[in-house]
Amino acid sequence: MTTPTNKNISLFDIRGPKDQIEGGVRLTPNFDDKGLLPCAVSDYVTGDMLMLAFMNAEALARTIETGEAYYWSRSRQKLWHKGATSGHIQKVVDVRIDCDQDAVWLLVKQTGAACHNGYRSCFYRSIPVGGTVQIGQPEMKFTETEKIFDLASVHNKS
């Protein structure tokens, strides 16, 4: 697969002046020096935050073209079609980009779990606010208590 480099940015229009980037209709993503954009993903119906991932130009283009979420896996260093292994596909309902086009927000219909640990969302723990911060404190609280799938049963398929 293609590594995320600035050469892949040619899939999109050349960035113009600030007023065009922030007020125009041309998609000119501002990928970082590694060729990536952060991508927040939330459930279209509930608004719940499901995950945060990164996209290179190819992932963004495939997501737009297919209506299913693609990302760049920084740990595996390859393009990743969400749900290709687990079956937990993300059907994209809306793709949004921020004002200076350096971050993407996907609103999706999530099949199964978004989190590779089996929870519906990657944000399954809450950090209490208002207490002392020190090693081991504060202790996080689980906001989800049930997993949608068993990690070993999905990721050990070969």
C-alpha positions in Angstrom: 0.0 0.0 0.0 0.9 3.6 -0.4 2.8 5.2 2.5 1.4 8.6 3.7 3.6 11.1 2.0 2.9 14.5 0.6 3.1 13.0 -3.0 -0.4 11.5 -2.3 -1.8 14.9 -1.7 -2.0 15.4 -5.5 -5.4 13.5 -5.3 -6.8 16.8 -4.2 -6.7 20.4 -5.5 -3.8 22.7 -4.7 -4.3 24.8 -1.7 -5.1 28.4 -2.5 -5.2 31.6 -0.5 -6.7 31.6 3.1 -10.0 33.1 2.0 -10.5 30.3 -0.6 -9.5 27.6 2.0 -11.7 29.0 4.7 -14.6 30.3 2.7 -14.5 28.5 -0.6 -16.0 25.2 -1.8 -12.8 23.4 -3.0 -11.5 20.5 -1.0 -7.8 21.3 -0.3 -6.9 19.3 2.8 -3.9 20.4 4.8 -2.1 17.2 5.6 0.7 17.3 8.2 4.3 16.7 7.5 3.7 12.9 7.6 0.8 13.2 5.1 -1.9 12.7 7.7 -5.1 14.4 8.9 -6.7 13.6 12.3 -10.3 12.2 11.8 -12.9 12.3 14.6 -15.7 9.8 14.2 -19.1 10.0 15.8 -22.3 8.0 15.6 -24.8 9.7 13.2 -27.8 9.0 15.3 -26.6 9.5 18.8 -23.7 11.9 18.3 -21.5 9.7 20.5 -17.8 10.0 19.8 -16.7 6.6 18.6 -13.0 7.0 17.7 -10.2 9.2 16.6 -8.0 8.0 13.7 -5.8 9.4 11.0 -6.3 9.6 7.2 -3.8 10.0 4.4 -5.0 11.3 1.0 -5.8 7.8 -0.2 -7.9 7.0 2.9 -9.8 10.3 2.5 -10.4 9.7 -1.2 -11.6 6.1 -0.7 -13.9 7.1 2.1 -15.5 9.8 -0.1 -15.7 7.4 -3.1 -17.1 4.3 -1.4 -19.1 5.7 1.5 -17.3 3.4 3.9 -14.5 4.6 6.3 -10.9 4.1 5.5 -8.0 5.2 7.6 -4.2 5.1 7.7 -3.0 2.8 10.5 0.0 4.3 12.1 0.9 1.1 14.0 0.6 -1.1 10.9 1.8 1.6 8.4 -0.9 0.7 5.9 -4.3 1.7 4.6 -7.1 0.3 6.8 -10.7 -0.3 5.7 -12.6 -0.1 9.0 -14.3 -3.4 9.6 -12.6 -5.4 6.9 -11.5 -8.0 9.5 -14.2 -7.7 12.2 -17.2 -6.9 10.0 -17.8 -3.8 12.0 -18.1 -1.5 9.0 -18.6 2.2 9.3 -21.1 3.5 6.7 -20.4 7.2 6.2 -23.4 9.5 6.3 -21.6 12.8 6.3 -18.0 14.0 5.9 -17.1 17.3 7.4 -13.8 19.3 7.3 -12.8 22.1 9.7 -12.3 25.7 8.7 -8.6 25.5 7.7 -9.1 21.9 6.3 -6.6 20.2 8.6 -9.1 17.9 10.4 -11.9 15.7 9.3 -15.1 14.6 11.1 -17.1 11.5 10.0 -20.6 10.9 11.0 -21.2 7.2 10.5 -23.7 4.4 11.0 -21.6 2.0 13.0 -22.1 -1.8 12.6 -21.0 -3.5 15.8 -18.0 -2.0 17.7 -15.8 0.9 16.7 -13.2 0.0 19.3 -10.7 -2.8 18.6 -11.0 -3.8 22.3 -14.7 -4.8 21.7 -16.4 -1.7 23.1 -18.9 0.3 21.0 -16.7 3.4 21.3 -13.0 3.9 21.8 -13.9 6.5 24.5 -15.2 4.0 27.0 -13.6 5.5 30.1 -14.2 8.8 31.8 -11.6 10.9 33.8 -13.0 12.5 36.9 -12.5 16.3 37.0 -11.9 18.4 40.0 -9.5 16.2 42.0 -5.8 16.1 42.6 -3.6 14.8 39.8 -0.7 12.6 40.8 0.7 9.2 39.8 -2.2 6.7 39.8 -4.8 9.4 40.4 -7.4 10.2 39.3 -8.8 6.8 38.6 -10.8 6.5 35.4 -14.4 5.2 35.4 -15.8 2.9 32.8 -18.7 4.5 30.8 -19.3 1.2 28.9 -19.4 -2.1 30.8 -20.2 -4.6 28.1 -18.1 -5.4 25.0 -19.8 -6.1 21.7 -17.3 -8.7 20.8 -14.5 -10.7 22.3 -11.1 -9.4 21.2 -9.5 -12.7 20.7 -12.3 -14.1 18.6 -12.1 -11.3 16.1 -8.4 -10.5 15.9 -7.0 -14.0 16.0 -8.7 -15.0 12.7 -6.1 -16.1 10.1 
